[in-house]
């Protein structure tokens, strides 16, 4: 019998401890009509049944409202509804266009882009799949019937039957996320049918995605070729369907369970980032200083800025003053964009500009010289920048400049770049010194004395082994990958990795496409493959990540700092412990830094 005794219901809530376990919070965009924000009950009931906590998001384009909403949800459902104004796609309205909902368009396009930048799981339903496409580079067919004039295989895409009744089929791509969702769902009929897969759905639309754009791939179509589902082509938890699963009971529930599971993983990754320190050991953002970049904005010209670091939950980066190696007969000044007198002055100018960026954003970012500084900055909610030098050419042939740069706070010097210099031979050099030069040996010993890390990325094989023999402290390779997986002289052989680990050093896997795969496009999965190969050779205590962002680093799934949370999600999906994730995310590198700085 139904009880109307409120205290009995309160007692039931508090009958055990805790009152409720933490559930992923799923934001659902509300429809807007008749001066009211509305939501069909199937949306929130499906989220609850899937194990999530639903909240309705009203259609507001207010910046503070959008950002605070995203701060408090773990996934986003873009709900169904009226047409999107085609002007958002740069198109004029066609006669078949139905009523548009201007109250929803801008707020939902904004929240979709902002959620995408945060790598938040998303599920688009009917209008929602079209919102995904329009917000992220695709296009929408304004009227399916108009597009199918003259065709005889046209499917009726707006049914008269009850909303729970399937009225047509879709073909699902085998191996897609959508296929796997339904293949793994309990009480779901087998999907396979011949060489493809078939799913029965309902249908209440006259628009559809016409072009998914570069961020999505089509994974389901109707018999007439109409796009019925798209999903991320960037290894992200984003899926859009043209039908209404919230009306289909148990047949629609697998999609909501998938979203809640992804939301739980997303939240878990954020919790890990709250506890561990995330350090990228090499970025080349200073190369873009001549363009007048804005580090405090989400600047499309650079891959590392305050917004992207925040979205990807990145705590710290080491910015390198990169010095291109002049060829024989060239002068250094002809190779750089600033009018400076010599390589040492150029490196100083880069560091001056980094310090200026930091001072202008002092509430949010600070310089760091030691591991202790990094942890203190994180404790106070600030990002960190450390200083590095890429190419010992910056020393200008003067041993005293090691002291100069140590005083400036430089934590490592990459001995060379693409070409031999006066310290050593490069992997792209001419074997000028047959390894480390006499001056290079002096520099390494001085770096040891002053607590500056020796970086052997870019070094030739003989230089690598020489430096290991000379250095009294562990050595690092701040942005290198595995030659066994990609035969490139910039990568380390298994023997080099073993020798590096035996000497206490670390290798930071880099995200440069050509160092991950010999042919084709590298993805986040290739980066993970290099990491796991290095772990197999060196052990978990000698690996990390050095992205080379803004130095041509960046791959599908890890294109910039905003996507670094995806790296953690990959590690969690492979059951790495939080302790091991901390080692990979900078703990190993900082162990070496501590050893070097104590020397």
C-alpha positions as CSV (number, residue, x, y, z in Angstrom):
1,X,0.0,0.0,0.0
2,X,1.3,3.5,-0.8
3,X,2.4,5.4,2.2
4,X,1.9,9.1,2.8
5,X,3.9,9.2,5.9
6,X,6.9,11.4,5.0
7,X,9.0,10.4,8.0
8,X,8.8,6.7,6.9
9,X,10.3,7.7,3.5
10,X,13.0,9.8,5.2
11,X,13.8,6.8,7.5
12,X,14.1,4.6,4.4
13,X,16.7,7.0,2.9
14,X,18.8,6.9,6.0
15,X,18.4,3.2,6.7
16,X,22.0,2.5,5.9
17,X,25.3,4.3,5.3
18,X,26.1,5.9,2.9
19,X,22.6,6.9,2.0
20,X,23.4,6.4,-1.7
21,X,26.5,5.5,-3.7
22,X,28.0,8.1,-6.0
23,X,26.5,7.9,-9.4
24,X,27.5,9.6,-12.7
25,X,25.6,12.7,-13.2
26,X,24.1,12.9,-16.7
27,X,23.0,16.3,-18.1
28,X,20.1,16.2,-20.5
29,X,19.3,19.2,-22.7
30,X,15.6,20.2,-22.2
31,X,13.3,20.9,-25.1
32,X,11.7,24.4,-25.3
33,X,8.2,25.0,-26.3
34,X,5.2,27.0,-25.0
35,X,7.4,29.2,-22.8
36,X,8.6,26.1,-20.9
37,X,11.6,23.9,-20.7
38,X,10.3,20.3,-21.1
39,X,11.7,16.8,-21.1
40,X,10.1,13.5,-22.1
41,X,10.1,11.1,-19.1
42,X,11.8,8.4,-21.2
43,X,15.1,10.3,-21.0
44,X,15.4,10.6,-17.3
45,X,13.8,7.2,-16.6
46,X,16.3,5.5,-18.9
47,X,19.2,7.3,-17.2
48,X,18.0,6.2,-13.8
49,X,17.5,2.6,-15.0
50,X,21.0,2.7,-16.4
51,X,22.4,3.7,-13.0
52,X,22.9,7.4,-13.6
53,X,21.6,10.6,-12.0
54,X,19.7,12.8,-14.5
55,X,19.6,16.6,-14.4
56,X,17.9,18.8,-17.0
57,X,19.9,21.5,-18.7
58,X,17.8,24.6,-19.7
59,X,18.6,26.3,-23.0
60,X,20.9,29.1,-21.8
61,X,23.9,30.5,-23.7
62,X,25.2,32.3,-20.6
63,X,29.0,31.5,-20.4
64,X,29.0,31.1,-16.6
65,X,26.0,28.8,-16.7
66,X,27.5,26.6,-19.4
67,X,30.9,26.3,-17.7
68,X,29.4,25.6,-14.3
69,X,27.0,23.1,-15.7
70,X,29.9,21.2,-17.4
71,X,31.9,21.3,-14.1
72,X,29.1,19.3,-12.4
73,X,28.1,16.7,-14.9
74,X,29.9,13.6,-16.1
75,X,28.2,13.1,-19.5
76,X,25.8,14.9,-21.8
77,X,22.6,13.8,-23.6
78,X,21.5,16.0,-26.5
79,X,17.8,15.4,-26.7
80,X,15.4,15.4,-29.6
81,X,13.2,18.2,-30.9
82,X,12.7,20.7,-33.7
83,X,14.9,21.5,-36.6
84,X,18.2,23.4,-36.4
85,X,18.5,26.7,-38.2
86,X,20.5,25.9,-41.4
87,X,22.3,29.2,-41.1
88,X,24.4,27.6,-38.4
89,X,25.7,25.4,-41.3
90,X,26.2,28.3,-43.6
91,X,23.2,27.2,-45.7
92,X,19.9,28.9,-46.7
93,X,16.6,27.3,-45.6
94,X,15.0,24.9,-48.1
95,X,11.2,24.5,-48.6
96,X,11.2,21.2,-46.7
97,X,12.6,22.8,-43.5
98,X,10.1,22.5,-40.6
99,X,9.9,24.7,-37.5
100,X,13.3,25.7,-36.0
101,X,13.9,26.2,-32.3
102,X,16.0,29.3,-32.0
103,X,15.8,29.1,-28.2
104,X,17.8,25.9,-28.2
105,X,20.2,26.3,-31.2
106,X,23.0,28.4,-29.8
107,X,23.0,27.0,-26.2
108,X,23.2,23.4,-27.5
109,X,25.8,24.1,-30.1
110,X,27.9,25.8,-27.5
111,X,27.6,23.2,-24.8
112,X,28.4,20.5,-27.4
113,X,31.6,22.2,-28.4
114,X,32.6,22.9,-24.8
115,X,31.8,19.3,-23.8
116,X,33.8,18.0,-26.8
117,X,36.8,20.1,-25.7
118,X,36.6,18.5,-22.2
119,X,36.4,15.0,-23.8
120,X,33.0,14.5,-22.1
121,X,31.0,11.5,-23.1
122,X,28.0,12.5,-25.2
123,X,24.9,10.8,-26.7
124,X,22.9,12.6,-29.3
125,X,19.3,11.5,-30.0
126,X,17.4,12.5,-33.1
127,X,17.9,16.3,-33.1
128,X,20.9,15.5,-30.9
129,X,22.8,13.6,-33.6
130,X,22.2,16.6,-35.9
131,X,23.5,19.0,-33.1
132,X,26.7,16.9,-32.9
133,X,27.2,17.2,-36.6
134,X,26.5,20.9,-36.9
135,X,28.6,21.8,-33.8
136,X,31.6,19.7,-34.9
137,X,32.0,20.2,-38.6
138,X,29.3,18.2,-40.2
139,X,26.2,19.0,-42.1
140,X,22.5,18.2,-42.0
141,X,20.0,17.3,-44.8
142,X,17.1,19.7,-44.2
143,X,14.5,17.3,-45.6
144,X,15.1,13.7,-46.4
145,X,12.1,13.5,-48.7
146,X,13.5,16.3,-50.9
147,X,16.8,14.5,-51.1
148,X,15.2,11.2,-52.2
149,X,13.0,12.6,-55.0
150,X,12.9,10.1,-57.8
151,X,14.2,7.2,-55.7
152,X,12.1,4.1,-55.2
153,X,13.7,2.7,-52.0
154,X,12.6,5.6,-49.7
155,X,11.9,4.6,-46.1
156,X,9.2,6.3,-44.1
157,X,11.1,8.1,-41.4
158,X,8.2,9.5,-39.4
159,X,6.0,6.7,-38.1
160,X,2.4,6.7,-37.1
161,X,2.8,3.7,-34.8
162,X,3.3,4.0,-31.0
163,X,6.7,5.4,-30.1
164,X,7.8,2.1,-28.6
165,X,7.2,0.2,-31.8
166,X,10.2,-0.4,-34.2
167,X,9.1,0.6,-37.7
168,X,12.2,0.1,-39.9
169,X,15.7,-1.5,-39.7
170,X,19.2,0.0,-39.8
171,X,22.4,-1.7,-40.8
172,X,25.1,-1.3,-38.2
173,X,28.9,-1.4,-39.0
174,X,30.5,-4.4,-37.5
175,X,33.3,-3.5,-35.0
176,X,31.8,-0.1,-34.3
177,X,31.0,1.1,-30.8
178,X,27.3,0.9,-31.6
179,X,27.7,-2.7,-32.8
180,X,29.6,-3.7,-29.6
181,X,27.0,-2.0,-27.4
182,X,24.2,-4.2,-28.7
183,X,26.4,-7.3,-29.2
184,X,27.3,-7.2,-25.5
185,X,23.9,-6.3,-24.2
186,X,21.9,-8.9,-22.3
187,X,18.5,-10.0,-23.7
188,X,19.3,-8.5,-27.1
189,X,18.7,-10.5,-30.3
190,X,21.8,-11.4,-32.2
191,X,22.9,-8.5,-34.4
192,X,24.8,-10.4,-37.1
193,X,22.9,-11.0,-40.3
194,X,25.1,-12.2,-43.2
195,X,28.2,-10.0,-43.4
196,X,26.5,-7.1,-41.7
197,X,24.4,-6.3,-38.7
198,X,20.8,-5.4,-38.3
199,X,18.9,-3.4,-35.7
200,X,15.2,-2.5,-35.5
201,X,14.4,1.1,-34.5
202,X,11.6,3.6,-34.3
203,X,11.6,6.8,-36.4
204,X,10.3,10.4,-35.8
205,X,12.3,12.7,-38.1
206,X,12.5,14.3,-41.5
207,X,16.1,15.6,-41.1
208,X,19.3,13.6,-41.0
209,X,23.0,14.0,-41.0
210,X,24.2,14.4,-44.6
211,X,28.0,14.8,-43.8
212,X,29.4,13.6,-40.5
213,X,32.6,15.7,-40.8
214,X,36.1,14.7,-39.9
215,X,35.5,14.0,-36.3
216,X,32.8,11.3,-36.9
217,X,32.2,8.2,-39.0
218,X,28.9,6.8,-40.1
219,X,28.1,3.5,-38.3
220,X,24.5,2.9,-39.2
221,X,22.3,3.6,-42.2
222,X,18.7,2.9,-43.2
223,X,17.9,0.8,-46.2
224,X,17.5,4.0,-48.3
225,X,21.0,5.2,-47.3
226,X,19.9,7.7,-44.7
227,X,22.5,8.2,-41.9
228,X,21.1,6.6,-38.7
229,X,24.1,6.7,-36.4
230,X,27.5,8.4,-36.1
231,X,30.3,7.9,-33.6
232,X,33.7,9.5,-32.9
233,X,36.5,8.7,-35.2
234,X,39.0,10.1,-32.6
235,X,38.6,7.4,-29.9
236,X,36.2,9.5,-27.9
237,X,33.0,8.5,-26.1
238,X,30.6,10.3,-28.5
239,X,27.7,8.6,-30.3
240,X,24.7,9.9,-32.1
241,X,21.6,8.0,-33.2
242,X,18.7,9.2,-35.3
243,X,16.0,7.1,-33.5
244,X,14.6,7.6,-30.0
245,X,16.0,4.8,-27.7
246,X,14.3,6.4,-24.7
247,X,10.9,5.3,-26.1
248,X,12.0,1.7,-26.8
249,X,12.2,0.3,-23.2
250,X,14.7,-2.5,-22.8
251,X,15.7,-2.3,-26.5
252,X,16.9,1.3,-26.0
253,X,18.4,0.8,-22.6
254,X,21.9,-0.5,-23.8
255,X,22.7,3.0,-25.2
256,X,22.0,4.7,-21.8
257,X,24.0,2.0,-20.0
258,X,26.9,2.6,-22.4
259,X,26.7,6.4,-21.6
260,X,26.5,5.9,-17.9
261,X,29.5,3.5,-18.0
262,X,31.5,6.0,-20.0
263,X,30.5,8.8,-17.7
264,X,31.7,6.7,-14.7
265,X,35.1,6.2,-16.5
266,X,35.3,9.9,-17.3
267,X,34.7,10.8,-13.7
268,X,37.2,8.2,-12.4
269,X,39.9,9.7,-14.7
270,X,39.2,13.2,-13.3
271,X,39.4,11.9,-9.7
272,X,42.8,10.3,-10.6
273,X,44.0,13.6,-12.0
274,X,42.9,15.3,-8.8
275,X,45.3,13.1,-6.9
276,X,48.3,12.6,-9.2
277,X,50.6,15.2,-10.8
278,X,50.4,15.3,-14.6
279,X,53.6,16.5,-16.3
280,X,54.4,16.7,-20.0
281,X,58.1,16.8,-20.3
282,X,58.5,18.5,-23.6
283,X,56.4,21.1,-25.5
284,X,57.6,23.6,-28.1
285,X,54.9,26.3,-27.6
286,X,57.6,29.0,-27.5
287,X,58.2,28.4,-31.2
288,X,54.9,30.3,-31.7
289,X,55.8,33.3,-29.7
290,X,56.6,35.3,-32.8
291,X,53.0,35.0,-33.8
292,X,51.8,36.9,-30.7
293,X,49.9,33.9,-29.2
294,X,47.6,34.4,-26.3
295,X,48.3,31.8,-23.6
296,X,45.3,32.9,-21.5
297,X,42.9,32.3,-24.4
298,X,41.9,29.1,-26.2
299,X,44.3,30.0,-29.0
300,X,43.8,27.8,-32.1
301,X,47.4,28.4,-33.2
302,X,48.9,26.5,-30.3
303,X,48.3,23.1,-28.7
304,X,49.1,24.2,-25.1
305,X,47.4,27.0,-23.4
306,X,45.6,27.6,-20.1
307,X,42.2,26.5,-21.3
308,X,43.5,23.3,-23.0
309,X,45.6,22.4,-20.0
310,X,42.5,22.8,-17.8
311,X,40.2,20.8,-20.1
312,X,42.7,18.0,-20.3
313,X,43.5,18.2,-16.5
314,X,47.2,18.8,-17.2
315,X,49.1,20.2,-14.2
316,X,52.5,21.0,-15.7
317,X,54.6,21.3,-18.8
318,X,58.2,21.8,-19.6
319,X,58.5,24.5,-22.3
320,X,61.7,24.2,-24.4
321,X,63.6,27.0,-25.9
322,X,64.2,25.3,-29.2
323,X,67.3,26.3,-31.2
324,X,67.4,25.1,-34.8
325,X,70.9,23.8,-35.8
326,X,72.4,25.9,-38.6
327,X,73.9,24.0,-41.5
328,X,77.5,24.5,-42.6
329,X,77.9,28.1,-43.8
330,X,74.6,29.3,-42.2
331,X,74.4,31.7,-39.2
332,X,72.2,31.1,-36.3
333,X,70.4,34.4,-36.5
334,X,69.1,33.6,-40.0
335,X,67.3,30.5,-38.6
336,X,65.1,32.3,-36.0
337,X,62.3,34.8,-36.0
338,X,63.7,37.2,-33.5
339,X,66.5,39.7,-34.1
340,X,69.0,38.6,-31.5
341,X,72.8,38.3,-31.2
342,X,73.6,34.7,-30.9
343,X,72.0,31.5,-29.6
344,X,72.5,32.3,-25.8
345,X,70.7,35.6,-26.2
346,X,67.9,33.8,-28.1
347,X,67.3,31.3,-25.4
348,X,67.3,34.1,-22.8
349,X,64.7,35.9,-24.9
350,X,62.4,32.8,-25.0
351,X,62.7,32.5,-21.2
352,X,61.9,36.2,-20.8
353,X,58.8,35.7,-22.8
354,X,57.7,32.6,-20.8
355,X,58.3,34.6,-17.6
356,X,56.1,37.4,-18.9
357,X,53.3,35.0,-19.8
358,X,53.5,33.6,-16.3
359,X,53.5,37.0,-14.6
360,X,50.5,38.1,-16.6
361,X,48.5,35.0,-15.4
362,X,50.0,34.6,-12.0
363,X,46.7,33.6,-10.4
364,X,46.6,30.5,-12.6
365,X,50.1,29.5,-13.5
366,X,53.6,29.7,-12.0
367,X,57.2,28.8,-12.8
368,X,58.7,25.7,-11.1
369,X,62.3,24.6,-10.7
370,X,61.9,21.6,-8.5
371,X,59.4,18.7,-8.0
372,X,58.5,20.4,-4.7
373,X,57.5,23.5,-6.6
374,X,55.2,21.5,-8.9
375,X,53.4,19.9,-6.0
376,X,53.1,23.2,-4.2
377,X,51.6,24.9,-7.3
378,X,49.1,22.0,-7.7
379,X,48.1,22.3,-4.0
380,X,47.3,26.0,-4.7
381,X,45.4,25.3,-7.9
382,X,48.0,26.7,-10.2
383,X,49.4,25.2,-13.4
384,X,53.2,25.0,-13.7
385,X,55.8,25.7,-16.3
386,X,59.3,24.5,-16.2
387,X,62.1,25.6,-18.5
388,X,64.1,23.4,-20.8
389,X,66.6,23.9,-23.6
390,X,66.4,21.9,-26.8
391,X,69.9,22.0,-28.4
392,X,73.1,22.7,-26.4
393,X,73.9,25.2,-29.1
394,X,72.3,27.7,-26.6
395,X,75.5,27.5,-24.6
396,X,77.3,29.4,-27.3
397,X,80.4,27.3,-26.8
398,X,80.9,28.7,-23.3
399,X,81.0,26.3,-20.4
400,X,80.1,29.2,-18.0
401,X,76.6,29.3,-19.6
402,X,75.6,26.1,-18.0
403,X,75.8,28.0,-14.7
404,X,73.9,30.9,-16.4
405,X,71.0,28.7,-17.4
406,X,71.0,26.7,-14.2
407,X,70.5,30.1,-12.4
408,X,67.6,30.8,-14.7
409,X,65.9,27.6,-13.6
410,X,66.5,25.4,-16.6
411,X,65.8,21.8,-15.6
412,X,67.3,20.0,-18.6
413,X,69.3,20.6,-21.7
414,X,68.8,18.4,-24.8
415,X,72.4,18.1,-26.0
416,X,71.7,18.5,-29.7
417,X,68.9,18.7,-32.3
418,X,68.8,17.7,-36.0
419,X,72.5,18.2,-36.8
420,X,75.8,17.8,-35.0
421,X,76.9,20.7,-32.8
422,X,79.9,21.4,-30.6
423,X,78.7,19.0,-27.9
424,X,77.9,15.8,-29.7
425,X,76.7,14.0,-32.9
426,X,73.0,14.0,-33.7
427,X,71.0,11.1,-35.0
428,X,70.6,13.3,-38.1
429,X,74.3,14.3,-38.2
430,X,77.5,13.5,-39.9
431,X,79.4,11.8,-37.1
432,X,81.5,14.9,-36.6
433,X,82.9,13.9,-33.2
434,X,82.3,10.1,-33.2
435,X,80.0,10.6,-30.3
436,X,80.3,13.2,-27.4
437,X,83.0,15.9,-28.1
438,X,85.6,16.9,-25.5
439,X,83.6,20.1,-24.9
440,X,80.4,18.0,-24.6
441,X,82.0,15.9,-21.9
442,X,82.9,19.0,-19.9
443,X,79.3,20.2,-20.3
444,X,77.8,17.0,-19.1
445,X,80.0,17.0,-16.0
446,X,79.1,20.7,-15.3
447,X,75.4,19.8,-15.7
448,X,75.9,17.0,-13.2
449,X,77.5,19.4,-10.8
450,X,74.8,22.1,-11.1
451,X,71.8,19.7,-11.0
452,X,70.7,20.1,-14.7
453,X,69.3,17.0,-16.3
454,X,71.0,15.6,-19.4
455,X,68.5,14.9,-22.2
456,X,69.6,12.6,-25.1
457,X,66.5,12.9,-27.4
458,X,67.9,13.6,-30.8
459,X,71.4,12.3,-30.0
460,X,73.1,9.8,-32.2
461,X,73.6,6.2,-31.0
462,X,77.3,6.7,-30.1
463,X,76.6,10.0,-28.3
464,X,73.9,8.2,-26.3
465,X,76.2,5.5,-25.0
466,X,79.1,8.0,-24.4
467,X,76.8,10.2,-22.4
468,X,75.7,7.2,-20.2
469,X,79.3,6.5,-19.5
470,X,80.2,10.1,-18.7
471,X,77.2,11.2,-16.6
472,X,77.3,10.7,-12.9
473,X,73.6,11.1,-12.6
474,X,70.7,9.4,-14.5
475,X,69.9,10.6,-18.0
476,X,66.5,11.3,-19.6
477,X,65.1,11.2,-23.1
478,X,62.3,13.7,-22.9
479,X,60.6,13.0,-26.2
480,X,61.5,9.7,-27.8
481,X,59.8,6.4,-28.8
482,X,60.6,2.8,-29.6
483,X,62.7,1.9,-32.6
484,X,61.4,-1.7,-32.4
485,X,57.9,-0.5,-33.3
486,X,59.0,2.3,-35.7
487,X,62.4,2.1,-37.2
488,X,63.6,5.7,-37.0
489,X,67.0,7.0,-35.7
490,X,65.2,9.4,-33.3
491,X,63.8,6.4,-31.5
492,X,65.6,4.2,-28.9
493,X,66.6,0.6,-29.5
494,X,65.7,-2.0,-26.9
495,X,69.3,-2.2,-25.9
496,X,69.4,1.6,-25.4
497,X,66.3,1.4,-23.3
498,X,67.7,-1.3,-21.2
499,X,71.0,0.6,-20.7
500,X,69.0,3.8,-19.8
501,X,66.9,1.9,-17.2
502,X,70.0,0.3,-15.7
503,X,71.5,3.7,-15.2
504,X,68.3,4.9,-13.5
505,X,67.0,7.0,-16.4
506,X,63.7,7.5,-18.1
507,X,62.3,7.6,-21.6
508,X,59.3,9.7,-22.3
509,X,57.1,8.4,-25.2
510,X,56.5,11.2,-27.7
511,X,53.4,11.9,-29.9
512,X,55.2,12.8,-33.2
513,X,53.4,10.8,-35.9
514,X,56.6,9.7,-37.8
515,X,58.2,8.4,-34.6
516,X,55.1,6.2,-33.8
517,X,54.4,4.7,-37.3
518,X,56.4,4.4,-40.5
519,X,53.4,4.9,-42.7
520,X,49.9,6.3,-42.3
521,X,48.3,8.2,-39.4
522,X,49.3,7.5,-35.8
523,X,46.6,7.4,-33.1
524,X,46.4,7.3,-29.4
525,X,46.5,3.5,-29.7
526,X,50.0,3.7,-31.3
527,X,51.2,5.9,-28.4
528,X,50.0,3.3,-25.9
529,X,51.6,0.5,-27.9
530,X,55.0,2.4,-27.7
531,X,54.5,3.0,-24.0
532,X,53.7,-0.6,-23.3
533,X,56.6,-1.8,-25.3
534,X,58.9,0.5,-23.3
535,X,57.4,-0.9,-20.1
536,X,58.0,-4.4,-21.2
537,X,61.7,-3.6,-21.9
538,X,62.5,-1.1,-19.1
539,X,59.9,-1.7,-16.4
540,X,57.2,0.7,-15.2
541,X,59.7,2.9,-13.3
542,X,61.4,4.2,-16.4
543,X,58.7,5.6,-18.7
544,X,56.6,8.7,-19.2
545,X,55.1,11.1,-21.7
546,X,56.7,13.9,-23.6
547,X,54.2,15.1,-26.2
548,X,56.3,17.4,-28.4
549,X,53.1,19.5,-28.7
550,X,53.7,22.6,-30.9
551,X,56.8,20.9,-32.3
552,X,54.7,18.8,-34.7
553,X,53.6,16.4,-31.9
554,X,49.9,15.5,-31.7
555,X,48.0,12.5,-33.0
556,X,44.4,11.4,-33.4
557,X,43.0,11.1,-29.9
558,X,45.9,13.1,-28.4
559,X,46.0,16.2,-30.5
560,X,46.6,18.8,-27.8
561,X,46.6,19.4,-24.1
562,X,42.8,19.2,-23.9
563,X,42.9,15.6,-24.9
564,X,45.5,14.4,-22.3
565,X,42.7,13.1,-20.0
566,X,42.2,10.5,-22.8
567,X,45.6,9.1,-22.1
568,X,44.6,8.4,-18.5
569,X,41.4,6.8,-19.6
570,X,43.4,4.5,-21.9
571,X,45.6,3.5,-18.9
572,X,42.6,2.9,-16.6
573,X,40.9,0.8,-19.3
574,X,44.1,-1.4,-19.3
575,X,43.9,-1.8,-15.5
576,X,47.0,0.2,-14.6
577,X,47.0,1.1,-10.9
578,X,46.8,4.7,-9.7
579,X,50.4,4.3,-8.4
580,X,51.6,3.2,-11.8
581,X,49.7,6.0,-13.5
582,X,51.4,8.5,-11.3
583,X,54.8,7.1,-12.3
584,X,53.9,7.3,-16.0
585,X,52.4,10.8,-15.6
586,X,55.6,12.3,-14.3
587,X,56.6,10.5,-11.1
588,X,59.4,8.6,-12.8
589,X,60.8,11.8,-14.4
590,X,60.5,13.7,-11.1
591,X,62.4,10.9,-9.3
592,X,65.3,11.5,-11.7
593,X,65.0,15.3,-11.4
594,X,65.2,14.9,-7.6
595,X,68.3,12.7,-7.9
596,X,70.0,15.1,-10.3
597,X,69.2,18.2,-8.3
598,X,70.5,16.7,-5.1
599,X,73.8,15.8,-6.7
